[in-house]
Amino acid sequence: MNEKPKRNIPRWLPMLLLALLGTLGGFLWYRSVGCTTGNCVISSNPLLSTFYGGAIGALLGYVFTPAKSK
């Protein structure tokens, strides 16, 4: 009778966590790889690199988001 209640993890949590991890990865990509010539559209700008990293992370997070239960 003393069962622990199940923790209900919000459905958006995996997407948020992977988006944050992606933004960090995008910024680290800019800092470590970057673009020395300035001709690289994404990796020459820290904002674009961070944004695209976050977008890729959010898309991956969407894949791992649990389905809605009935």
MARMIDO-188603 format. One record per residue (C-alpha): x, y, z. Coordinates in steps of 0.1 Angstrom, whole numbers, plus 2048, in hexadecimal, padded with zeros to 3 digits. Layout:
XYZ
...
This chain:
800800800
81E818804
82581C7E0
83A83A7D5
8288517BD
83685179A
849870790
839881773
85588F75E
8488AB748
8478A2723
85B8C0719
8798B9730
88E8A4718
8898BE6FD
8938DA714
8B28C8722
8BE8BE6FF
8B88E16F2
8CD8F070E
8E88D6708
8E78DE6E3
8EB9036E9
90A8FB6FE
9178E56E3
9118FF6C8
9249196DC
9409016E3
9428F96BE
94591E6B7
9619226D1
9759036C8
9708FE6A3
96291F697
96C92E676
98C940670
98394E64E
96195C657
95194B638
93F93064D
91B93C652
913929672
934924684
94194867F
925957694
92194D6B8
8FC9556B9
8F494069A
90A9236A6
8F99236C8
8D69266B8
8DB9096A0
8EA8F46BB
8CB8FA6D1
8B48F36B3
8C58D26AC
8C38C96D1
89E8D26D3
8978BC6B4
8AA89F6C4
8978A56E4
8768A36D2
87F8816C6
8858756EA
8668866F8
84E86C706
82D8676F5
80E875704
7FC85B719
7D7856717
